[in-house]
């Protein structure tokens, strides 16, 4: 039914918030509803049974790595015109 399902967290330092998105890629365009249903069933299964310590470590390490990269891109100049890397 679905080829991929996953979520992503993005920090917006400019807006002072974060966004969480969940995406599902259906095998066929007309199967999108079945793919979403199946992906949510998997999420419910994960909520019920949990994740392994290794999966949790991998996720935390990935989030920390992404946050570190984002923090390194924040502009610290006084111009107030840019929000990311000053060039």
PDB file with SEQRES, HELIX, SHEET and CRYST1 records, atoms N, CA, C and O in Angstrom:
SEQRES   1 A   87  UNK UNK UNK UNK UNK UNK UNK UNK UNK UNK UNK UNK UNK          
SEQRES   2 A   87  UNK UNK UNK UNK UNK UNK UNK UNK UNK UNK UNK UNK UNK          
SEQRES   3 A   87  UNK UNK UNK UNK UNK UNK UNK UNK UNK UNK UNK UNK UNK          
SEQRES   4 A   87  UNK UNK UNK UNK UNK UNK UNK UNK UNK UNK UNK UNK UNK          
SEQRES   5 A   87  UNK UNK UNK UNK UNK UNK UNK UNK UNK UNK UNK UNK UNK          
SEQRES   6 A   87  UNK UNK UNK UNK UNK UNK UNK UNK UNK UNK UNK UNK UNK          
SEQRES   7 A   87  UNK UNK UNK UNK UNK UNK UNK UNK UNK                          
HELIX    1 AA1 UNK A   29  UNK A   31  5                                   3    
HELIX    2 AA2 UNK A   32  UNK A   49  1                                  18    
HELIX    3 AA3 UNK A   53  UNK A   73  1                                  21    
SHEET    1 AA1 2 UNK A   2  UNK A  12  0                                        
SHEET    2 AA1 2 UNK A  17  UNK A  26 -1                                        
CRYST1    1.000    1.000    1.000  90.00  90.00  90.00 P 1           1          
ATOM      1  N   UNK A   1       0.803  -1.192   0.000  1.00  0.00           N  
ATOM      2  CA  UNK A   1       0.000   0.000   0.000  1.00  0.00           C  
ATOM      3  C   UNK A   1       0.855   1.269   0.000  1.00  0.00           C  
ATOM      4  O   UNK A   1       0.659   2.152  -0.835  1.00  0.00           O  
ATOM      5  N   UNK A   2       1.821   1.359   0.954  1.00  0.00           N  
ATOM      6  CA  UNK A   2       2.638   2.568   0.953  1.00  0.00           C  
ATOM      7  C   UNK A   2       4.110   2.210   0.777  1.00  0.00           C  
ATOM      8  O   UNK A   2       4.582   1.162   1.217  1.00  0.00           O  
ATOM      9  N   UNK A   3       4.804   3.113   0.123  1.00  0.00           N  
ATOM     10  CA  UNK A   3       6.227   2.919  -0.125  1.00  0.00           C  
ATOM     11  C   UNK A   3       7.063   3.484   1.012  1.00  0.00           C  
ATOM     12  O   UNK A   3       8.132   2.965   1.334  1.00  0.00           O  
ATOM     13  N   UNK A   4       6.563   4.551   1.610  1.00  0.00           N  
ATOM     14  CA  UNK A   4       7.309   5.196   2.687  1.00  0.00           C  
ATOM     15  C   UNK A   4       6.353   5.964   3.581  1.00  0.00           C  
ATOM     16  O   UNK A   4       5.317   6.458   3.135  1.00  0.00           O  
ATOM     17  N   UNK A   5       6.714   6.053   4.827  1.00  0.00           N  
ATOM     18  CA  UNK A   5       5.982   6.871   5.785  1.00  0.00           C  
ATOM     19  C   UNK A   5       6.989   7.373   6.802  1.00  0.00           C  
ATOM     20  O   UNK A   5       7.887   6.639   7.214  1.00  0.00           O  
ATOM     21  N   UNK A   6       6.840   8.605   7.197  1.00  0.00           N  
ATOM     22  CA  UNK A   6       7.778   9.128   8.179  1.00  0.00           C  
ATOM     23  C   UNK A   6       7.391  10.517   8.628  1.00  0.00           C  
ATOM     24  O   UNK A   6       6.511  11.162   8.058  1.00  0.00           O  
ATOM     25  N   UNK A   7       8.071  10.956   9.661  1.00  0.00           N  
ATOM     26  CA  UNK A   7       7.821  12.295  10.151  1.00  0.00           C  
ATOM     27  C   UNK A   7       9.111  13.056  10.206  1.00  0.00           C  
ATOM     28  O   UNK A   7      10.203  12.490  10.217  1.00  0.00           O  
ATOM     29  N   UNK A   8       8.953  14.369  10.239  1.00  0.00           N  
ATOM     30  CA  UNK A   8      10.108  15.248  10.251  1.00  0.00           C  
ATOM     31  C   UNK A   8       9.812  16.422  11.176  1.00  0.00           C  
ATOM     32  O   UNK A   8       8.694  16.936  11.205  1.00  0.00           O  
ATOM     33  N   UNK A   9      10.804  16.832  11.917  1.00  0.00           N  
ATOM     34  CA  UNK A   9      10.679  17.994  12.786  1.00  0.00           C  
ATOM     35  C   UNK A   9      11.630  19.053  12.284  1.00  0.00           C  
ATOM     36  O   UNK A   9      12.806  18.776  12.048  1.00  0.00           O  
ATOM     37  N   UNK A  10      11.136  20.253  12.120  1.00  0.00           N  
ATOM     38  CA  UNK A  10      11.966  21.349  11.647  1.00  0.00           C  
ATOM     39  C   UNK A  10      11.866  22.515  12.600  1.00  0.00           C  
ATOM     40  O   UNK A  10      10.772  22.901  13.013  1.00  0.00           O  
ATOM     41  N   UNK A  11      13.014  23.079  12.950  1.00  0.00           N  
ATOM     42  CA  UNK A  11      13.048  24.281  13.771  1.00  0.00           C  
ATOM     43  C   UNK A  11      12.988  25.502  12.869  1.00  0.00           C  
ATOM     44  O   UNK A  11      13.641  25.545  11.827  1.00  0.00           O  
ATOM     45  N   UNK A  12      12.215  26.480  13.266  1.00  0.00           N  
ATOM     46  CA  UNK A  12      12.212  27.760  12.579  1.00  0.00           C  
ATOM     47  C   UNK A  12      12.699  28.802  13.566  1.00  0.00           C  
ATOM     48  O   UNK A  12      11.918  29.335  14.355  1.00  0.00           O  
ATOM     49  N   UNK A  13      13.985  29.091  13.522  1.00  0.00           N  
ATOM     50  CA  UNK A  13      14.543  30.065  14.449  1.00  0.00           C  
ATOM     51  C   UNK A  13      14.005  31.450  14.153  1.00  0.00           C  
ATOM     52  O   UNK A  13      13.852  32.268  15.061  1.00  0.00           O  
ATOM     53  N   UNK A  14      13.720  31.716  12.897  1.00  0.00           N  
ATOM     54  CA  UNK A  14      13.178  33.022  12.518  1.00  0.00           C  
ATOM     55  C   UNK A  14      11.816  33.242  13.153  1.00  0.00           C  
ATOM     56  O   UNK A  14      11.528  34.330  13.653  1.00  0.00           O  
ATOM     57  N   UNK A  15      10.961  32.195  13.134  1.00  0.00           N  
ATOM     58  CA  UNK A  15       9.612  32.315  13.677  1.00  0.00           C  
ATOM     59  C   UNK A  15       9.532  31.897  15.139  1.00  0.00           C  
ATOM     60  O   UNK A  15       8.503  32.095  15.785  1.00  0.00           O  
ATOM     61  N   UNK A  16      10.596  31.329  15.660  1.00  0.00           N  
ATOM     62  CA  UNK A  16      10.624  30.914  17.057  1.00  0.00           C  
ATOM     63  C   UNK A  16       9.711  29.741  17.359  1.00  0.00           C  
ATOM     64  O   UNK A  16       9.101  29.678  18.427  1.00  0.00           O  
ATOM     65  N   UNK A  17       9.618  28.815  16.419  1.00  0.00           N  
ATOM     66  CA  UNK A  17       8.763  27.650  16.643  1.00  0.00           C  
ATOM     67  C   UNK A  17       9.305  26.457  15.868  1.00  0.00           C  
ATOM     68  O   UNK A  17      10.277  26.570  15.120  1.00  0.00           O  
ATOM     69  N   UNK A  18       8.674  25.340  16.057  1.00  0.00           N  
ATOM     70  CA  UNK A  18       9.029  24.139  15.316  1.00  0.00           C  
ATOM     71  C   UNK A  18       7.787  23.567  14.667  1.00  0.00           C  
ATOM     72  O   UNK A  18       6.670  23.806  15.126  1.00  0.00           O  
ATOM     73  N   UNK A  19       7.981  22.815  13.606  1.00  0.00           N  
ATOM     74  CA  UNK A  19       6.852  22.165  12.937  1.00  0.00           C  
ATOM     75  C   UNK A  19       7.144  20.684  12.803  1.00  0.00           C  
ATOM     76  O   UNK A  19       8.275  20.276  12.541  1.00  0.00           O  
ATOM     77  N   UNK A  20       6.113  19.896  12.986  1.00  0.00           N  
ATOM     78  CA  UNK A  20       6.210  18.449  12.830  1.00  0.00           C  
ATOM     79  C   UNK A  20       5.327  18.075  11.650  1.00  0.00           C  
ATOM     80  O   UNK A  20       4.150  18.434  11.606  1.00  0.00           O  
ATOM     81  N   UNK A  21       5.900  17.354  10.698  1.00  0.00           N  
ATOM     82  CA  UNK A  21       5.121  16.913   9.540  1.00  0.00           C  
ATOM     83  C   UNK A  21       5.168  15.394   9.458  1.00  0.00           C  
ATOM     84  O   UNK A  21       6.149  14.761   9.846  1.00  0.00           O  
ATOM     85  N   UNK A  22       4.096  14.835   8.950  1.00  0.00           N  
ATOM     86  CA  UNK A  22       4.004  13.402   8.746  1.00  0.00           C  
ATOM     87  C   UNK A  22       3.655  13.184   7.287  1.00  0.00           C  
ATOM     88  O   UNK A  22       2.679  13.744   6.788  1.00  0.00           O  
ATOM     89  N   UNK A  23       4.436  12.385   6.609  1.00  0.00           N  
ATOM     90  CA  UNK A  23       4.207  12.149   5.189  1.00  0.00           C  
ATOM     91  C   UNK A  23       4.074  10.677   4.865  1.00  0.00           C  
ATOM     92  O   UNK A  23       4.710   9.826   5.487  1.00  0.00           O  
ATOM     93  N   UNK A  24       3.246  10.392   3.893  1.00  0.00           N  
ATOM     94  CA  UNK A  24       3.035   9.020   3.422  1.00  0.00           C  
ATOM     95  C   UNK A  24       3.129   9.039   1.902  1.00  0.00           C  
ATOM     96  O   UNK A  24       2.535   9.895   1.248  1.00  0.00           O  
ATOM     97  N   UNK A  25       3.872   8.098   1.348  1.00  0.00           N  
ATOM     98  CA  UNK A  25       3.963   7.950  -0.100  1.00  0.00           C  
ATOM     99  C   UNK A  25       3.267   6.651  -0.484  1.00  0.00           C  
ATOM    100  O   UNK A  25       3.716   5.564  -0.121  1.00  0.00           O  
ATOM    101  N   UNK A  26       2.167   6.773  -1.220  1.00  0.00           N  
ATOM    102  CA  UNK A  26       1.399   5.609  -1.658  1.00  0.00           C  
ATOM    103  C   UNK A  26       2.079   4.954  -2.852  1.00  0.00           C  
ATOM    104  O   UNK A  26       2.761   5.616  -3.634  1.00  0.00           O  
ATOM    105  N   UNK A  27       1.887   3.647  -2.981  1.00  0.00           N  
ATOM    106  CA  UNK A  27       2.444   2.919  -4.124  1.00  0.00           C  
ATOM    107  C   UNK A  27       1.814   3.407  -5.428  1.00  0.00           C  
ATOM    108  O   UNK A  27       2.490   3.532  -6.448  1.00  0.00           O  
ATOM    109  N   UNK A  28       0.524   3.676  -5.379  1.00  0.00           N  
ATOM    110  CA  UNK A  28      -0.204   4.205  -6.534  1.00  0.00           C  
ATOM    111  C   UNK A  28      -1.021   5.408  -6.081  1.00  0.00           C  
ATOM    112  O   UNK A  28      -1.545   5.402  -4.967  1.00  0.00           O  
ATOM    113  N   UNK A  29      -1.144   6.432  -6.909  1.00  0.00           N  
ATOM    114  CA  UNK A  29      -1.882   7.638  -6.499  1.00  0.00           C  
ATOM    115  C   UNK A  29      -3.298   7.352  -5.991  1.00  0.00           C  
ATOM    116  O   UNK A  29      -3.751   7.986  -5.038  1.00  0.00           O  
ATOM    117  N   UNK A  30      -3.985   6.419  -6.608  1.00  0.00           N  
ATOM    118  CA  UNK A  30      -5.357   6.141  -6.192  1.00  0.00           C  
ATOM    119  C   UNK A  30      -5.439   5.361  -4.874  1.00  0.00           C  
ATOM    120  O   UNK A  30      -6.529   5.169  -4.335  1.00  0.00           O  
ATOM    121  N   UNK A  31      -4.303   4.918  -4.362  1.00  0.00           N  
ATOM    122  CA  UNK A  31      -4.272   4.178  -3.097  1.00  0.00           C  
ATOM    123  C   UNK A  31      -3.872   5.051  -1.912  1.00  0.00           C  
ATOM    124  O   UNK A  31      -3.514   4.528  -0.856  1.00  0.00           O  
ATOM    125  N   UNK A  32      -3.926   6.359  -2.069  1.00  0.00           N  
ATOM    126  CA  UNK A  32      -3.432   7.233  -1.018  1.00  0.00           C  
ATOM    127  C   UNK A  32      -4.203   7.064   0.290  1.00  0.00           C  
ATOM    128  O   UNK A  32      -3.596   7.103   1.360  1.00  0.00           O  
ATOM    129  N   UNK A  33      -5.503   6.880   0.234  1.00  0.00           N  
ATOM    130  CA  UNK A  33      -6.284   6.744   1.470  1.00  0.00           C  
ATOM    131  C   UNK A  33      -5.928   5.450   2.207  1.00  0.00           C  
ATOM    132  O   UNK A  33      -5.776   5.454   3.429  1.00  0.00           O  
ATOM    133  N   UNK A  34      -5.796   4.361   1.481  1.00  0.00           N  
ATOM    134  CA  UNK A  34      -5.413   3.092   2.094  1.00  0.00           C  
ATOM    135  C   UNK A  34      -4.003   3.187   2.668  1.00  0.00           C  
ATOM    136  O   UNK A  34      -3.721   2.615   3.722  1.00  0.00           O  
ATOM    137  N   UNK A  35      -3.118   3.904   1.982  1.00  0.00           N  
ATOM    138  CA  UNK A  35      -1.743   4.066   2.465  1.00  0.00           C  
ATOM    139  C   UNK A  35      -1.710   4.857   3.769  1.00  0.00           C  
ATOM    140  O   UNK A  35      -0.968   4.507   4.686  1.00  0.00           O  
ATOM    141  N   UNK A  36      -2.507   5.920   3.858  1.00  0.00           N  
ATOM    142  CA  UNK A  36      -2.561   6.714   5.087  1.00  0.00           C  
ATOM    143  C   UNK A  36      -3.105   5.865   6.233  1.00  0.00           C  
ATOM    144  O   UNK A  36      -2.571   5.897   7.342  1.00  0.00           O  
ATOM    145  N   UNK A  37      -4.163   5.110   5.967  1.00  0.00           N  
ATOM    146  CA  UNK A  37      -4.747   4.246   6.985  1.00  0.00           C  
ATOM    147  C   UNK A  37      -3.725   3.226   7.487  1.00  0.00           C  
ATOM    148  O   UNK A  37      -3.600   3.015   8.694  1.00  0.00           O  
ATOM    149  N   UNK A  38      -3.001   2.600   6.576  1.00  0.00           N  
ATOM    150  CA  UNK A  38      -2.007   1.608   6.962  1.00  0.00           C  
ATOM    151  C   UNK A  38      -0.867   2.251   7.757  1.00  0.00           C  
ATOM    152  O   UNK A  38      -0.380   1.672   8.728  1.00  0.00           O  
ATOM    153  N   UNK A  39      -0.449   3.433   7.347  1.00  0.00           N  
ATOM    154  CA  UNK A  39       0.628   4.112   8.065  1.00  0.00           C  
ATOM    155  C   UNK A  39       0.197   4.456   9.489  1.00  0.00           C  
ATOM    156  O   UNK A  39       0.983   4.316  10.426  1.00  0.00           O  
ATOM    157  N   UNK A  40      -1.041   4.904   9.654  1.00  0.00           N  
ATOM    158  CA  UNK A  40      -1.520   5.219  10.996  1.00  0.00           C  
ATOM    159  C   UNK A  40      -1.691   3.964  11.842  1.00  0.00           C  
ATOM    160  O   UNK A  40      -1.512   4.010  13.059  1.00  0.00           O  
ATOM    161  N   UNK A  41      -2.031   2.862  11.223  1.00  0.00           N  
ATOM    162  CA  UNK A  41      -2.076   1.598  11.975  1.00  0.00           C  
ATOM    163  C   UNK A  41      -0.691   1.252  12.510  1.00  0.00           C  
ATOM    164  O   UNK A  41      -0.554   0.785  13.641  1.00  0.00           O  
ATOM    165  N   UNK A  42       0.322   1.479  11.702  1.00  0.00           N  
ATOM    166  CA  UNK A  42       1.693   1.222  12.150  1.00  0.00           C  
ATOM    167  C   UNK A  42       2.076   2.161  13.288  1.00  0.00           C  
ATOM    168  O   UNK A  42       2.750   1.747  14.232  1.00  0.00           O  
ATOM    169  N   UNK A  43       1.653   3.419  13.208  1.00  0.00           N  
ATOM    170  CA  UNK A  43       1.927   4.363  14.293  1.00  0.00           C  
ATOM    171  C   UNK A  43       1.253   3.918  15.587  1.00  0.00           C  
ATOM    172  O   UNK A  43       1.851   3.994  16.660  1.00  0.00           O  
ATOM    173  N   UNK A  44       0.021   3.460  15.487  1.00  0.00           N  
ATOM    174  CA  UNK A  44      -0.688   2.965  16.669  1.00  0.00           C  
ATOM    175  C   UNK A  44       0.023   1.746  17.246  1.00  0.00           C  
ATOM    176  O   UNK A  44       0.126   1.597  18.463  1.00  0.00           O  
ATOM    177  N   UNK A  45       0.506   0.885  16.374  1.00  0.00           N  
ATOM    178  CA  UNK A  45       1.247  -0.298  16.825  1.00  0.00           C  
ATOM    179  C   UNK A  45       2.525   0.114  17.564  1.00  0.00           C  
ATOM    180  O   UNK A  45       2.875  -0.461  18.595  1.00  0.00           O  
ATOM    181  N   UNK A  46       3.211   1.122  17.016  1.00  0.00           N  
ATOM    182  CA  UNK A  46       4.422   1.617  17.654  1.00  0.00           C  
ATOM    183  C   UNK A  46       4.091   2.243  19.015  1.00  0.00           C  
ATOM    184  O   UNK A  46       4.826   2.047  19.982  1.00  0.00           O  
ATOM    185  N   UNK A  47       3.001   2.985  19.088  1.00  0.00           N  
ATOM    186  CA  UNK A  47       2.598   3.593  20.363  1.00  0.00           C  
ATOM    187  C   UNK A  47       2.255   2.517  21.393  1.00  0.00           C  
ATOM    188  O   UNK A  47       2.558   2.666  22.577  1.00  0.00           O  
ATOM    189  N   UNK A  48       1.635   1.452  20.948  1.00  0.00           N  
ATOM    190  CA  UNK A  48       1.224   0.380  21.848  1.00  0.00           C  
ATOM    191  C   UNK A  48       2.413  -0.446  22.332  1.00  0.00           C  
ATOM    192  O   UNK A  48       2.487  -0.802  23.509  1.00  0.00           O  
ATOM    193  N   UNK A  49       3.341  -0.752  21.426  1.00  0.00           N  
ATOM    194  CA  UNK A  49       4.440  -1.659  21.758  1.00  0.00           C  
ATOM    195  C   UNK A  49       5.767  -0.957  22.017  1.00  0.00           C  
ATOM    196  O   UNK A  49       6.708  -1.577  22.511  1.00  0.00           O  
ATOM    197  N   UNK A  50       5.851   0.322  21.690  1.00  0.00           N  
ATOM    198  CA  UNK A  50       7.077   1.079  21.924  1.00  0.00           C  
ATOM    199  C   UNK A  50       8.124   0.876  20.842  1.00  0.00           C  
ATOM    200  O   UNK A  50       7.876   0.243  19.815  1.00  0.00           O  
ATOM    201  N   UNK A  51       9.275   1.418  21.096  1.00  0.00           N  
ATOM    202  CA  UNK A  51      10.408   1.298  20.181  1.00  0.00           C  
ATOM    203  C   UNK A  51      11.572   0.696  20.956  1.00  0.00           C  
ATOM    204  O   UNK A  51      11.586   0.705  22.187  1.00  0.00           O  
ATOM    205  N   UNK A  52      12.533   0.181  20.231  1.00  0.00           N  
ATOM    206  CA  UNK A  52      13.709  -0.386  20.893  1.00  0.00           C  
ATOM    207  C   UNK A  52      14.639   0.738  21.345  1.00  0.00           C  
ATOM    208  O   UNK A  52      14.534   1.872  20.880  1.00  0.00           O  
ATOM    209  N   UNK A  53      15.530   0.411  22.240  1.00  0.00           N  
ATOM    210  CA  UNK A  53      16.509   1.389  22.709  1.00  0.00           C  
ATOM    211  C   UNK A  53      17.354   1.896  21.538  1.00  0.00           C  
ATOM    212  O   UNK A  53      17.697   3.077  21.480  1.00  0.00           O  
ATOM    213  N   UNK A  54      17.685   1.003  20.614  1.00  0.00           N  
ATOM    214  CA  UNK A  54      18.468   1.399  19.445  1.00  0.00           C  
ATOM    215  C   UNK A  54      17.726   2.372  18.543  1.00  0.00           C  
ATOM    216  O   UNK A  54      18.311   3.328  18.034  1.00  0.00           O  
ATOM    217  N   UNK A  55      16.436   2.126  18.348  1.00  0.00           N  
ATOM    218  CA  UNK A  55      15.628   3.043  17.531  1.00  0.00           C  
ATOM    219  C   UNK A  55      15.539   4.411  18.192  1.00  0.00           C  
ATOM    220  O   UNK A  55      15.619   5.439  17.520  1.00  0.00           O  
ATOM    221  N   UNK A  56      15.376   4.419  19.494  1.00  0.00           N  
ATOM    222  CA  UNK A  56      15.301   5.686  20.214  1.00  0.00           C  
ATOM    223  C   UNK A  56      16.631   6.429  20.140  1.00  0.00           C  
ATOM    224  O   UNK A  56      16.652   7.637  19.902  1.00  0.00           O  
ATOM    225  N   UNK A  57      17.737   5.720  20.343  1.00  0.00           N  
ATOM    226  CA  UNK A  57      19.063   6.352  20.246  1.00  0.00           C  
ATOM    227  C   UNK A  57      19.278   6.946  18.860  1.00  0.00           C  
ATOM    228  O   UNK A  57      19.771   8.066  18.733  1.00  0.00           O  
ATOM    229  N   UNK A  58      18.913   6.206  17.829  1.00  0.00           N  
ATOM    230  CA  UNK A  58      19.080   6.686  16.459  1.00  0.00           C  
ATOM    231  C   UNK A  58      18.266   7.961  16.226  1.00  0.00           C  
ATOM    232  O   UNK A  58      18.759   8.918  15.629  1.00  0.00           O  
ATOM    233  N   UNK A  59      17.024   7.968  16.698  1.00  0.00           N  
ATOM    234  CA  UNK A  59      16.154   9.129  16.508  1.00  0.00           C  
ATOM    235  C   UNK A  59      16.679  10.345  17.263  1.00  0.00           C  
ATOM    236  O   UNK A  59      16.719  11.446  16.715  1.00  0.00           O  
ATOM    237  N   UNK A  60      17.080  10.151  18.513  1.00  0.00           N  
ATOM    238  CA  UNK A  60      17.608  11.262  19.310  1.00  0.00           C  
ATOM    239  C   UNK A  60      18.887  11.803  18.684  1.00  0.00           C  
ATOM    240  O   UNK A  60      19.063  13.018  18.591  1.00  0.00           O  
ATOM    241  N   UNK A  61      19.775  10.924  18.259  1.00  0.00           N  
ATOM    242  CA  UNK A  61      21.028  11.363  17.631  1.00  0.00           C  
ATOM    243  C   UNK A  61      20.743  12.155  16.357  1.00  0.00           C  
ATOM    244  O   UNK A  61      21.400  13.161  16.090  1.00  0.00           O  
ATOM    245  N   UNK A  62      19.775  11.709  15.580  1.00  0.00           N  
ATOM    246  CA  UNK A  62      19.416  12.408  14.346  1.00  0.00           C  
ATOM    247  C   UNK A  62      18.857  13.796  14.644  1.00  0.00           C  
ATOM    248  O   UNK A  62      19.215  14.770  13.981  1.00  0.00           O  
ATOM    249  N   UNK A  63      17.980  13.886  15.641  1.00  0.00           N  
ATOM    250  CA  UNK A  63      17.407  15.180  15.998  1.00  0.00           C  
ATOM    251  C   UNK A  63      18.473  16.136  16.535  1.00  0.00           C  
ATOM    252  O   UNK A  63      18.465  17.324  16.211  1.00  0.00           O  
ATOM    253  N   UNK A  64      19.387  15.620  17.350  1.00  0.00           N  
ATOM    254  CA  UNK A  64      20.462  16.464  17.874  1.00  0.00           C  
ATOM    255  C   UNK A  64      21.388  16.948  16.760  1.00  0.00           C  
ATOM    256  O   UNK A  64      21.805  18.106  16.752  1.00  0.00           O  
ATOM    257  N   UNK A  65      21.706  16.058  15.825  1.00  0.00           N  
ATOM    258  CA  UNK A  65      22.553  16.430  14.695  1.00  0.00           C  
ATOM    259  C   UNK A  65      21.891  17.515  13.854  1.00  0.00           C  
ATOM    260  O   UNK A  65      22.533  18.496  13.480  1.00  0.00           O  
ATOM    261  N   UNK A  66      20.600  17.335  13.558  1.00  0.00           N  
ATOM    262  CA  UNK A  66      19.877  18.340  12.772  1.00  0.00           C  
ATOM    263  C   UNK A  66      19.796  19.674  13.502  1.00  0.00           C  
ATOM    264  O   UNK A  66      19.963  20.727  12.887  1.00  0.00           O  
ATOM    265  N   UNK A  67      19.543  19.641  14.801  1.00  0.00           N  
ATOM    266  CA  UNK A  67      19.458  20.875  15.585  1.00  0.00           C  
ATOM    267  C   UNK A  67      20.796  21.590  15.626  1.00  0.00           C  
ATOM    268  O   UNK A  67      20.850  22.817  15.546  1.00  0.00           O  
ATOM    269  N   UNK A  68      21.880  20.828  15.750  1.00  0.00           N  
ATOM    270  CA  UNK A  68      23.219  21.425  15.758  1.00  0.00           C  
ATOM    271  C   UNK A  68      23.509  22.106  14.425  1.00  0.00           C  
ATOM    272  O   UNK A  68      24.031  23.221  14.395  1.00  0.00           O  
ATOM    273  N   UNK A  69      23.173  21.442  13.326  1.00  0.00           N  
ATOM    274  CA  UNK A  69      23.390  22.037  12.006  1.00  0.00           C  
ATOM    275  C   UNK A  69      22.550  23.300  11.839  1.00  0.00           C  
ATOM    276  O   UNK A  69      23.028  24.299  11.301  1.00  0.00           O  
ATOM    277  N   UNK A  70      21.292  23.257  12.303  1.00  0.00           N  
ATOM    278  CA  UNK A  70      20.437  24.441  12.221  1.00  0.00           C  
ATOM    279  C   UNK A  70      21.017  25.592  13.037  1.00  0.00           C  
ATOM    280  O   UNK A  70      21.036  26.736  12.584  1.00  0.00           O  
ATOM    281  N   UNK A  71      21.490  25.279  14.245  1.00  0.00           N  
ATOM    282  CA  UNK A  71      22.037  26.312  15.114  1.00  0.00           C  
ATOM    283  C   UNK A  71      23.274  26.948  14.498  1.00  0.00           C  
ATOM    284  O   UNK A  71      23.499  28.148  14.658  1.00  0.00           O  
ATOM    285  N   UNK A  72      24.069  26.166  13.804  1.00  0.00           N  
ATOM    286  CA  UNK A  72      25.273  26.693  13.166  1.00  0.00           C  
ATOM    287  C   UNK A  72      24.945  27.613  12.004  1.00  0.00           C  
ATOM    288  O   UNK A  72      25.797  28.394  11.581  1.00  0.00           O  
ATOM    289  N   UNK A  73      23.739  27.537  11.483  1.00  0.00           N  
ATOM    290  CA  UNK A  73      23.341  28.361  10.344  1.00  0.00           C  
ATOM    291  C   UNK A  73      22.636  29.657  10.754  1.00  0.00           C  
ATOM    292  O   UNK A  73      22.350  30.501   9.905  1.00  0.00           O  
ATOM    293  N   UNK A  74      22.363  29.813  12.025  1.00  0.00           N  
ATOM    294  CA  UNK A  74      21.661  31.005  12.481  1.00  0.00           C  
ATOM    295  C   UNK A  74      22.580  32.207  12.355  1.00  0.00           C  
ATOM    296  O   UNK A  74      23.729  32.178  12.795  1.00  0.00           O  
ATOM    297  N   UNK A  75      22.067  33.243  11.761  1.00  0.00           N  
ATOM    298  CA  UNK A  75      22.825  34.476  11.585  1.00  0.00           C  
ATOM    299  C   UNK A  75      22.906  35.219  12.920  1.00  0.00           C  
ATOM    300  O   UNK A  75      21.902  35.375  13.615  1.00  0.00           O  
ATOM    301  N   UNK A  76      24.085  35.662  13.262  1.00  0.00           N  
ATOM    302  CA  UNK A  76      24.259  36.412  14.506  1.00  0.00           C  
ATOM    303  C   UNK A  76      24.679  37.852  14.232  1.00  0.00           C  
ATOM    304  O   UNK A  76      25.117  38.549  15.147  1.00  0.00           O  
ATOM    305  N   UNK A  77      24.555  38.298  13.010  1.00  0.00           N  
ATOM    306  CA  UNK A  77      24.960  39.673  12.702  1.00  0.00           C  
ATOM    307  C   UNK A  77      23.896  40.651  13.214  1.00  0.00           C  
ATOM    308  O   UNK A  77      22.794  40.251  13.591  1.00  0.00           O  
ATOM    309  N   UNK A  78      24.240  41.903  13.219  1.00  0.00           N  
ATOM    310  CA  UNK A  78      23.337  42.920  13.755  1.00  0.00           C  
ATOM    311  C   UNK A  78      22.497  43.589  12.679  1.00  0.00           C  
ATOM    312  O   UNK A  78      21.731  44.505  12.977  1.00  0.00           O  
ATOM    313  N   UNK A  79      22.627  43.147  11.435  1.00  0.00           N  
ATOM    314  CA  UNK A  79      21.896  43.816  10.354  1.00  0.00           C  
ATOM    315  C   UNK A  79      20.392  43.614  10.481  1.00  0.00           C  
ATOM    316  O   UNK A  79      19.612  44.477  10.078  1.00  0.00           O  
ATOM    317  N   UNK A  80      19.982  42.481  11.038  1.00  0.00           N  
ATOM    318  CA  UNK A  80      18.553  42.215  11.193  1.00  0.00           C  
ATOM    319  C   UNK A  80      17.850  41.862   9.903  1.00  0.00           C  
ATOM    320  O   UNK A  80      16.634  41.672   9.895  1.00  0.00           O  
ATOM    321  N   UNK A  81      18.591  41.771   8.811  1.00  0.00           N  
ATOM    322  CA  UNK A  81      17.975  41.500   7.508  1.00  0.00           C  
ATOM    323  C   UNK A  81      18.039  40.040   7.120  1.00  0.00           C  
ATOM    324  O   UNK A  81      17.257  39.591   6.283  1.00  0.00           O  
ATOM    325  N   UNK A  82      18.941  39.301   7.701  1.00  0.00           N  
ATOM    326  CA  UNK A  82      19.081  37.910   7.314  1.00  0.00           C  
ATOM    327  C   UNK A  82      18.754  37.003   8.500  1.00  0.00           C  
ATOM    328  O   UNK A  82      18.862  37.401   9.660  1.00  0.00           O  
ATOM    329  N   UNK A  83      18.361  35.806   8.185  1.00  0.00           N  
ATOM    330  CA  UNK A  83      17.972  34.878   9.236  1.00  0.00           C  
ATOM    331  C   UNK A  83      18.830  33.632   9.266  1.00  0.00           C  
ATOM    332  O   UNK A  83      18.751  32.849  10.212  1.00  0.00           O  
ATOM    333  N   UNK A  84      19.635  33.439   8.263  1.00  0.00           N  
ATOM    334  CA  UNK A  84      20.448  32.246   8.209  1.00  0.00           C  
ATOM    335  C   UNK A  84      21.916  32.635   8.096  1.00  0.00           C  
ATOM    336  O   UNK A  84      22.376  33.491   8.851  1.00  0.00           O  
ATOM    337  N   UNK A  85      22.638  32.052   7.207  1.00  0.00           N  
ATOM    338  CA  UNK A  85      24.068  32.308   7.098  1.00  0.00           C  
ATOM    339  C   UNK A  85      24.313  33.638   6.403  1.00  0.00           C  
ATOM    340  O   UNK A  85      23.789  33.888   5.318  1.00  0.00           O  
ATOM    341  N   UNK A  86      25.103  34.479   7.029  1.00  0.00           N  
ATOM    342  CA  UNK A  86      25.488  35.752   6.396  1.00  0.00           C  
ATOM    343  C   UNK A  86      26.572  35.462   5.374  1.00  0.00           C  
ATOM    344  O   UNK A  86      27.500  34.696   5.633  1.00  0.00           O  
ATOM    345  N   UNK A  87      26.447  36.076   4.223  1.00  0.00           N  
ATOM    346  CA  UNK A  87      27.456  35.889   3.183  1.00  0.00           C  
ATOM    347  C   UNK A  87      28.195  37.172   2.916  1.00  0.00           C  
ATOM    348  O   UNK A  87      29.086  37.206   2.067  1.00  0.00           O  
TER     349      UNK A  87                                                      
END                                                                             
